[in-house]
Amino acid sequence: MIYLDENVKDYDNDFRTMIQAFIPREKIVLTEEDTRLTFRARLTDTQVELSLWEHGEKIGEEQASCCYRDKKTARNPIKAAAYHLLSRYCNKTLPWGSMTGVRPTKFATARLEAGWSGEDIIREYEEQYLTTRQKGEICFRVAQREQELLKPFHFKEEYCLYVGIPFCLSRCLYCSFTAYPVHQYKDRVTDYLRALFYEMDYVAQAYAGKRLVAVYIGGGTPTSLSADQLASVIDKICEVFDTQYIKEFTVEAGRPDSLNRDKFLVMKERPVTRISINPQTMNDKTLQFIGRAHTAQMTVDAFQMARDCGMDNINMDMIVGLPREGLEDIRYTLDKIKMLNPESLTVHSLAIKRAAELNIQMQQYQDSIKGSSNEMLELADCYATALGMIPYYLYRQKNIPGNLENVGYAKVGKECLYNVLIMEEKMDIIAVGAGTSTKLTFPDENRIERVENVKNVEEYIGRVDEMIARKQAGFCVKQ
């Protein structure tokens, strides 16, 4: 355990994030009893003094000259001091340096809008945030592409729709999403869809004055539904929403073992423009270990079937940092993906969330880590470039070892617009279904309001009127 001792709490989250990046999975506590390490922060109007203590003995210190009250000027020096202190203690560096937060590209976007050159932006990442050059470069590339993709949108007049299908064939070891085994809930799927359609009816009416520009059906695994059920979801969207302005309609096909020709034809015959077929890895031993009941060959077969049915915008997801996988395993997966030649590739760094089964087996997972996840990300970047793709969105999330990132790559014109729009938080994202979260944007006030739906399927079915009432209250604030 690590004792975080602060005289003021203004930078508490920054210190916690930095400590966890260097010393992952060790609990940070607020009392010194039974702790092996103390991180002490003393902040004044003129100076910041940070120190590390082990069993009562000081083992390192770092200072920064600044007034902590002025967060705009003090935050980066304080984070840099914490980074240097922990880096010396752990004898390692982090690719993202002292940079924290979900959206590290924000800095590049702001500098681009201010007219900075690419080289100046990259240098600032290296010097101010202590990142590697590669991280600065990818942030610049993403920010550049995002700006181009966002130009056609009118954020105040438009919105996106997310439809949650919280069913899956089985639960993966690392999964923390709202997902229920469809074979156990098969008798409740009809009731769930009835409640979902009821919520859709309300949203379509409430947002009739805005233009729907992107639809994303996610989960779970939406294609764990039968072909007829999947068709009914898509048909309902087309029935109650004005679809004439939609630029993109995505279905997260996901698991290869949930797919067949009938489902591909259902999507092809309707206005679906983009799907995902997600191997996560092309190594059968890993697939078996993480609980995915399919083989790599089934992924290949599903992809080729989708092509045969006319699907021309296919994304593939993969994960780096899976148990027992090293750099050569990632290379093998990327070689297989390269042969299939999808339109886009999303590369996730494994995040071990509290609700995931893998979190319970964490010690075994830690013992099975092979190699550097950052090297794996850099290898994926090389393969994406070879496939003619460029990075177009990037984000980080909690519980990724080393504070690493998730990156979306795509061939020009094949990007997932929904992913960019939800990341930039400039447009309303209205979400329906169990476990979904609506984002209402207030750009003039620089804030976001969230409206959450309950996660449990049974509760959602029984309380759908309450979910609608929550949205109604949120929409009233918007007006």
C-alpha positions as CSV (number, residue, x, y, z in Angstrom):
1,M,0.0,0.0,0.0
2,I,1.1,3.6,-0.7
3,Y,0.2,6.5,1.6
4,L,-0.6,9.7,-0.3
5,D,0.1,12.5,2.1
6,E,-1.0,16.0,0.9
7,N,-1.3,19.3,2.6
8,V,-3.8,20.4,0.0
9,K,-6.0,18.2,-2.3
10,D,-6.0,20.4,-5.5
11,Y,-3.8,17.9,-7.4
12,D,-4.9,14.7,-5.8
13,N,-6.1,13.1,-9.0
14,D,-2.9,14.0,-10.8
15,F,-0.8,12.4,-8.1
16,R,-2.9,9.3,-8.0
17,T,-2.8,8.8,-11.7
18,M,0.9,9.2,-11.8
19,I,1.5,6.9,-8.9
20,Q,-0.7,4.2,-10.5
21,A,1.0,4.6,-13.8
22,F,4.4,3.8,-12.3
23,I,3.2,1.4,-9.6
24,P,0.1,-0.2,-11.0
25,R,-2.4,-2.1,-8.9
26,E,-1.0,-1.1,-5.5
27,K,-3.6,0.5,-3.3
28,I,-3.3,4.2,-2.5
29,V,-4.5,4.9,1.1
30,L,-5.0,8.0,3.3
31,T,-3.4,6.7,6.5
32,E,0.2,5.7,7.0
33,E,-0.4,2.6,9.0
34,D,0.9,-0.6,7.4
35,T,2.1,1.1,4.3
36,R,5.5,0.5,2.7
37,L,5.8,3.7,0.7
38,T,4.7,7.4,1.3
39,F,4.3,9.9,-1.4
40,R,4.4,13.3,0.3
41,A,3.3,16.6,-1.4
42,R,3.8,20.0,0.3
43,L,2.4,22.8,-1.8
44,T,2.8,26.5,-1.0
45,D,2.3,29.8,-2.8
46,T,5.9,29.8,-4.1
47,Q,7.1,26.2,-4.2
48,V,6.1,22.6,-4.5
49,E,8.1,19.9,-2.6
50,L,7.5,16.3,-3.4
51,S,9.2,13.4,-1.6
52,L,9.1,9.6,-1.3
53,W,9.6,7.8,2.0
54,E,10.1,4.1,2.6
55,H,9.6,2.8,6.1
56,G,10.1,6.3,7.5
57,E,13.3,7.1,5.5
58,K,13.3,9.7,2.7
59,I,14.5,8.0,-0.5
60,G,13.9,10.8,-3.0
61,E,12.6,14.4,-3.5
62,E,11.7,16.8,-6.3
63,Q,10.8,20.5,-6.3
64,A,9.1,22.9,-8.6
65,S,8.9,26.7,-8.3
66,C,5.3,27.8,-8.8
67,C,2.1,28.8,-7.0
68,Y,-0.2,25.8,-6.8
69,R,-3.3,28.1,-6.7
70,D,-2.8,29.0,-10.3
71,K,-3.6,25.7,-11.9
72,K,-3.2,26.9,-15.4
73,T,0.5,27.6,-15.0
74,A,1.3,25.2,-12.1
75,R,-0.3,21.9,-13.1
76,N,2.3,20.9,-15.7
77,P,5.4,21.7,-13.6
78,I,3.8,19.8,-10.6
79,K,3.0,16.8,-12.8
80,A,6.5,16.8,-14.2
81,A,8.0,16.9,-10.8
82,A,5.9,13.9,-9.7
83,Y,7.0,12.1,-12.9
84,H,10.7,12.7,-12.4
85,L,10.5,11.6,-8.7
86,L,8.6,8.3,-9.5
87,S,10.7,7.7,-12.6
88,R,13.9,7.7,-10.6
89,Y,12.4,5.5,-7.9
90,C,11.1,2.9,-10.3
91,N,14.0,3.2,-12.7
92,K,11.7,3.5,-15.8
93,T,10.1,6.0,-18.1
94,L,6.6,6.2,-19.5
95,P,5.9,6.8,-23.2
96,W,3.2,9.4,-22.3
97,G,5.5,11.1,-19.8
98,S,3.6,13.2,-17.3
99,M,0.5,13.5,-19.5
100,T,-2.7,12.3,-17.9
101,G,-6.3,12.4,-19.0
102,V,-8.5,10.5,-21.4
103,R,-7.9,12.7,-24.5
104,P,-4.2,13.5,-24.9
105,T,-4.9,14.8,-28.4
106,K,-6.7,17.9,-27.0
107,F,-3.4,19.8,-26.8
108,A,-2.6,19.1,-30.4
109,T,-6.1,20.2,-31.5
110,A,-5.8,23.5,-29.6
111,R,-2.4,24.2,-31.0
112,L,-3.5,23.4,-34.6
113,E,-6.4,25.8,-34.2
114,A,-3.9,28.4,-33.0
115,G,-1.8,28.0,-36.2
116,W,1.1,26.0,-34.8
117,S,3.3,23.9,-37.1
118,G,3.4,20.1,-36.7
119,E,7.0,20.1,-35.6
120,D,6.3,22.8,-32.9
121,I,3.4,20.7,-31.6
122,I,5.4,17.5,-31.4
123,R,8.3,19.3,-29.7
124,E,5.9,20.7,-27.1
125,Y,4.7,17.2,-26.2
126,E,8.3,16.1,-25.7
127,E,9.4,19.1,-23.7
128,Q,6.3,20.0,-21.7
129,Y,4.8,16.6,-21.1
130,L,7.9,14.5,-21.4
131,T,6.4,12.1,-24.0
132,T,8.3,10.2,-26.5
133,R,8.4,11.7,-30.0
134,Q,6.2,8.9,-31.3
135,K,3.4,9.9,-29.0
136,G,3.6,13.5,-30.0
137,E,3.6,12.5,-33.7
138,I,0.5,10.3,-33.4
139,C,-1.4,13.0,-31.5
140,F,-0.6,15.5,-34.2
141,R,-1.7,13.1,-36.9
142,V,-5.0,12.3,-35.1
143,A,-5.7,15.9,-34.5
144,Q,-5.1,16.8,-38.1
145,R,-7.5,14.1,-39.3
146,E,-10.2,14.8,-36.7
147,Q,-10.3,18.5,-37.8
148,E,-10.9,17.4,-41.4
149,L,-13.6,14.9,-40.4
150,L,-15.5,17.4,-38.2
151,K,-15.7,20.2,-40.8
152,P,-19.1,19.1,-42.3
153,F,-20.9,18.9,-39.0
154,H,-23.2,21.4,-37.4
155,F,-23.0,20.3,-33.8
156,K,-26.0,22.2,-32.3
157,E,-28.4,21.1,-35.0
158,E,-27.3,17.4,-35.2
159,Y,-27.1,14.3,-32.9
160,C,-26.0,10.7,-32.9
161,L,-28.0,7.6,-31.7
162,Y,-26.5,4.7,-29.8
163,V,-28.6,1.6,-29.4
164,G,-27.4,-0.9,-26.8
165,I,-28.0,-4.6,-27.2
166,P,-26.7,-6.1,-23.9
167,F,-26.5,-9.7,-25.0
168,C,-23.5,-11.8,-25.9
169,L,-22.7,-15.5,-26.6
170,S,-20.4,-15.7,-23.6
171,R,-18.4,-13.3,-21.3
172,C,-14.8,-12.7,-22.1
173,L,-12.3,-12.8,-19.3
174,Y,-11.4,-9.1,-19.6
175,C,-15.0,-7.9,-20.2
176,S,-16.7,-5.3,-17.9
177,F,-19.4,-4.2,-20.3
178,T,-23.1,-4.8,-19.8
179,A,-23.5,-8.1,-21.4
180,Y,-25.8,-11.1,-20.6
181,P,-25.5,-14.6,-22.1
182,V,-28.2,-14.6,-24.8
183,H,-28.9,-18.3,-24.3
184,Q,-29.9,-17.7,-20.7
185,Y,-32.0,-14.6,-21.5
186,K,-33.6,-15.9,-24.8
187,D,-37.1,-15.8,-23.2
188,R,-36.5,-12.1,-22.3
189,V,-35.1,-10.8,-25.6
190,T,-38.6,-10.0,-27.0
191,D,-39.5,-8.1,-23.8
192,Y,-36.2,-6.3,-24.0
193,L,-36.7,-5.2,-27.6
194,R,-40.3,-4.1,-26.8
195,A,-38.9,-1.8,-24.0
196,L,-36.1,-0.6,-26.3
197,F,-38.5,0.3,-29.1
198,Y,-40.7,2.1,-26.6
199,E,-37.7,4.2,-25.5
200,M,-36.8,4.8,-29.2
201,D,-40.3,6.1,-29.9
202,Y,-39.8,8.8,-27.2
203,V,-36.3,9.8,-28.3
204,A,-37.4,10.1,-32.0
205,Q,-40.3,12.4,-31.0
206,A,-38.2,14.5,-28.5
207,Y,-35.4,15.0,-31.0
208,A,-37.5,15.5,-34.1
209,G,-36.2,19.0,-34.4
210,K,-32.6,17.9,-34.9
211,R,-30.9,15.9,-37.7
212,L,-29.7,12.4,-36.9
213,V,-26.3,12.0,-38.5
214,A,-24.9,8.7,-37.2
215,V,-26.3,5.5,-35.7
216,Y,-24.2,2.9,-33.7
217,I,-25.7,-0.4,-32.6
218,G,-23.4,-1.8,-30.0
219,G,-23.4,-4.0,-27.0
220,G,-22.7,-6.7,-25.9
221,T,-22.8,-8.3,-29.3
222,P,-25.8,-7.1,-31.3
223,T,-25.4,-10.0,-33.7
224,S,-26.1,-12.4,-30.9
225,L,-29.7,-11.6,-31.8
226,S,-31.3,-13.8,-34.4
227,A,-31.4,-12.4,-38.0
228,D,-35.1,-11.6,-37.6
229,Q,-34.5,-9.8,-34.3
230,L,-31.6,-7.8,-35.7
231,A,-33.7,-6.9,-38.7
232,S,-36.5,-5.6,-36.4
233,V,-34.1,-3.3,-34.5
234,I,-32.8,-1.8,-37.7
235,D,-36.3,-1.5,-39.2
236,K,-37.5,0.2,-36.0
237,I,-34.8,2.8,-36.3
238,C,-35.7,3.5,-39.9
239,E,-39.4,3.6,-39.0
240,V,-39.4,6.2,-36.2
241,F,-36.3,8.3,-37.0
242,D,-35.7,10.6,-39.9
243,T,-32.8,8.8,-41.6
244,Q,-32.3,11.2,-44.6
245,Y,-29.3,12.9,-43.0
246,I,-27.5,9.8,-41.7
247,K,-23.9,9.8,-42.8
248,E,-23.0,6.5,-41.2
249,F,-24.9,3.4,-39.8
250,T,-22.7,1.0,-37.8
251,V,-23.5,-2.4,-36.4
252,E,-20.9,-3.9,-34.0
253,A,-20.9,-7.4,-35.4
254,G,-18.1,-8.3,-33.0
255,R,-17.9,-12.0,-32.3
256,P,-17.3,-14.2,-35.4
257,D,-19.3,-17.0,-33.7
258,S,-22.4,-14.8,-33.7
259,L,-22.4,-14.3,-37.5
260,N,-23.9,-16.1,-40.5
261,R,-25.0,-15.2,-44.0
262,D,-28.5,-14.4,-43.0
263,K,-27.4,-11.7,-40.6
264,F,-25.0,-10.2,-43.2
265,L,-27.8,-10.0,-45.7
266,V,-30.1,-8.4,-43.1
267,M,-27.5,-5.6,-42.7
268,K,-26.7,-5.3,-46.4
269,E,-30.4,-5.1,-47.4
270,R,-30.8,-2.3,-44.9
271,P,-29.0,1.1,-44.6
272,V,-26.0,-0.4,-42.5
273,T,-22.8,1.2,-43.9
274,R,-20.2,-0.1,-41.5
275,I,-19.6,-3.2,-39.4
276,S,-16.9,-4.6,-37.1
277,I,-15.7,-8.2,-37.0
278,N,-13.4,-8.4,-34.0
279,P,-10.8,-11.1,-33.6
280,Q,-9.0,-9.4,-30.6
281,T,-6.2,-11.9,-31.4
282,M,-5.6,-14.5,-34.1
283,N,-3.9,-16.9,-31.7
284,D,-6.2,-19.8,-30.8
285,K,-4.6,-20.5,-27.4
286,T,-5.2,-17.0,-26.3
287,L,-8.8,-17.0,-27.6
288,Q,-9.5,-20.1,-25.6
289,F,-7.9,-18.7,-22.4
290,I,-9.9,-15.4,-22.5
291,G,-13.2,-17.2,-23.1
292,R,-13.9,-16.5,-26.7
293,A,-15.6,-19.5,-28.1
294,H,-14.3,-19.2,-31.6
295,T,-11.1,-19.9,-33.5
296,A,-9.0,-17.5,-35.6
297,Q,-10.2,-19.4,-38.7
298,M,-13.8,-18.5,-37.8
299,T,-12.8,-14.9,-37.9
300,V,-11.3,-15.3,-41.4
301,D,-14.4,-17.2,-42.6
302,A,-16.8,-14.5,-41.1
303,F,-14.8,-11.7,-42.8
304,Q,-14.8,-13.5,-46.2
305,M,-18.5,-14.2,-45.8
306,A,-19.2,-10.5,-45.1
307,R,-17.2,-9.6,-48.3
308,D,-19.2,-12.1,-50.3
309,C,-22.4,-10.4,-49.1
310,G,-21.2,-7.0,-50.3
311,M,-20.0,-5.4,-47.0
312,D,-17.4,-2.9,-48.1
313,N,-16.5,-1.1,-44.8
314,I,-15.3,-3.5,-42.2
315,N,-13.4,-2.7,-39.0
316,M,-11.4,-5.2,-37.0
317,D,-10.6,-4.8,-33.3
318,M,-7.5,-6.2,-31.7
319,I,-6.1,-6.0,-28.1
320,V,-2.4,-5.7,-27.1
321,G,-1.4,-6.9,-23.6
322,L,-3.6,-10.0,-23.5
323,P,-2.3,-12.7,-21.2
324,R,0.5,-14.9,-22.5
325,E,1.0,-12.8,-25.7
326,G,4.3,-11.3,-26.6
327,L,5.5,-9.2,-29.6
328,E,5.6,-12.1,-32.0
329,D,2.0,-13.1,-31.1
330,I,1.0,-9.5,-32.0
331,R,2.9,-9.7,-35.2
332,Y,1.2,-13.0,-36.1
333,T,-2.3,-11.4,-35.5
334,L,-1.3,-8.3,-37.6
335,D,-0.1,-10.5,-40.4
336,K,-3.4,-12.3,-40.5
337,I,-5.3,-9.0,-40.4
338,K,-3.1,-7.6,-43.1
339,M,-4.1,-10.5,-45.4
340,L,-7.8,-9.7,-44.9
341,N,-7.2,-6.0,-45.7
342,P,-10.1,-4.4,-43.6
343,E,-11.0,-0.8,-44.1
344,S,-10.1,0.1,-40.5
345,L,-8.3,-1.3,-37.5
346,T,-8.9,-0.4,-33.9
347,V,-6.0,-1.3,-31.5
348,H,-6.9,-1.5,-27.8
349,S,-4.6,-1.6,-24.9
350,L,-5.9,-4.1,-22.4
351,A,-7.7,-2.4,-19.5
352,I,-8.2,-4.5,-16.4
353,K,-11.5,-3.1,-15.0
354,R,-12.8,-4.0,-11.5
355,A,-15.9,-5.8,-12.9
356,A,-13.9,-8.1,-15.2
357,E,-13.1,-11.7,-14.3
358,L,-9.5,-11.1,-15.3
359,N,-9.2,-8.6,-12.4
360,I,-9.9,-11.5,-10.0
361,Q,-7.1,-13.5,-11.6
362,M,-4.8,-10.6,-11.6
363,Q,-1.7,-12.3,-10.2
364,Q,-1.8,-15.0,-12.8
365,Y,-2.3,-12.3,-15.5
366,Q,0.7,-10.3,-14.2
367,D,2.9,-13.4,-14.3
368,S,1.9,-14.0,-17.9
369,I,2.8,-10.6,-19.3
370,K,5.3,-11.0,-22.1
371,G,7.1,-7.9,-23.4
372,S,6.2,-4.2,-23.8
373,S,2.7,-3.3,-24.7
374,N,4.0,0.0,-26.1
375,E,6.3,-1.9,-28.5
376,M,3.1,-3.8,-29.6
377,L,1.3,-0.5,-30.2
378,E,4.2,0.8,-32.3
379,L,4.2,-2.4,-34.3
380,A,0.4,-2.0,-34.9
381,D,1.0,1.5,-36.1
382,C,3.6,0.3,-38.7
383,Y,1.1,-2.4,-40.0
384,A,-1.7,0.1,-40.2
385,T,0.5,2.4,-42.2
386,A,1.3,-0.5,-44.5
387,L,-2.4,-1.1,-45.0
388,G,-2.8,2.6,-46.1
389,M,-4.5,3.6,-42.9
390,I,-4.0,6.7,-40.8
391,P,-4.9,7.3,-37.2
392,Y,-8.1,9.3,-36.7
393,Y,-9.0,8.9,-33.1
394,L,-7.2,8.2,-29.9
395,Y,-8.1,7.9,-26.2
396,R,-7.0,6.5,-23.0
397,Q,-8.9,4.9,-20.1
398,K,-8.3,3.9,-16.5
399,N,-6.6,0.7,-15.6
400,I,-4.4,0.4,-18.7
401,P,-0.9,-0.5,-17.5
402,G,1.5,2.3,-18.3
403,N,-1.3,4.8,-19.2
404,L,-1.2,3.5,-22.7
405,E,-3.8,4.3,-25.4
406,N,-6.4,2.9,-27.8
407,V,-6.1,4.0,-31.4
408,G,-8.4,3.9,-34.4
409,Y,-6.9,3.6,-37.8
410,A,-8.7,3.8,-41.1
411,K,-8.3,4.3,-44.8
412,V,-9.4,7.7,-45.9
413,G,-13.2,8.0,-46.1
414,K,-13.7,4.8,-44.0
415,E,-13.4,6.3,-40.5
416,C,-16.0,5.8,-37.9
417,L,-17.6,9.2,-37.6
418,Y,-19.5,8.2,-34.5
419,N,-16.2,7.4,-32.7
420,V,-14.8,10.9,-33.5
421,L,-18.0,12.6,-32.5
422,I,-18.4,10.9,-29.1
423,M,-14.7,11.6,-28.4
424,E,-14.9,15.3,-29.2
425,E,-18.0,15.8,-27.0
426,K,-19.3,18.6,-29.2
427,M,-22.6,16.9,-30.2
428,D,-25.4,15.2,-28.3
429,I,-25.1,11.4,-28.2
430,I,-28.5,9.9,-27.3
431,A,-28.3,6.4,-26.0
432,V,-31.1,3.9,-25.6
433,G,-31.1,0.5,-24.0
434,A,-29.8,-1.2,-20.8
435,G,-26.4,0.1,-19.6
436,T,-26.2,3.0,-21.9
437,S,-25.2,6.6,-21.2
438,T,-26.5,9.7,-23.0
439,K,-24.2,12.7,-23.4
440,L,-25.8,16.1,-23.6
441,T,-23.4,18.8,-24.6
442,F,-23.5,22.5,-23.5
443,P,-20.7,24.0,-25.6
444,D,-21.3,27.6,-24.5
445,E,-20.7,26.4,-20.9
446,N,-18.0,23.9,-21.8
447,R,-19.7,21.1,-19.9
448,I,-21.3,17.7,-20.5
449,E,-24.4,16.2,-18.7
450,R,-24.9,12.4,-18.7
451,V,-28.2,10.6,-18.4
452,E,-27.7,7.0,-17.4
453,N,-29.9,4.0,-18.0
454,V,-29.9,1.1,-15.5
455,K,-27.6,-1.8,-16.5
456,N,-29.7,-4.8,-15.5
457,V,-31.9,-6.1,-18.3
458,E,-34.7,-7.1,-16.0
459,E,-34.7,-3.7,-14.3
460,Y,-34.5,-1.9,-17.7
461,I,-37.6,-3.8,-18.9
462,G,-39.5,-3.0,-15.7
463,R,-38.3,0.6,-15.4
464,V,-38.2,1.9,-19.0
465,D,-40.7,4.6,-18.1
466,E,-38.2,5.9,-15.5
467,M,-35.5,5.8,-18.1
468,I,-37.6,8.0,-20.4
469,A,-38.4,10.3,-17.5
470,R,-34.7,10.7,-16.8
471,K,-34.1,11.7,-20.5
472,Q,-37.1,14.0,-20.4
473,A,-35.6,15.8,-17.4
474,G,-32.2,16.1,-19.2
475,F,-33.7,17.3,-22.4
476,C,-35.7,20.0,-20.6
477,V,-32.4,21.4,-19.2
478,K,-31.0,21.5,-22.8
479,Q,-34.0,23.6,-24.0
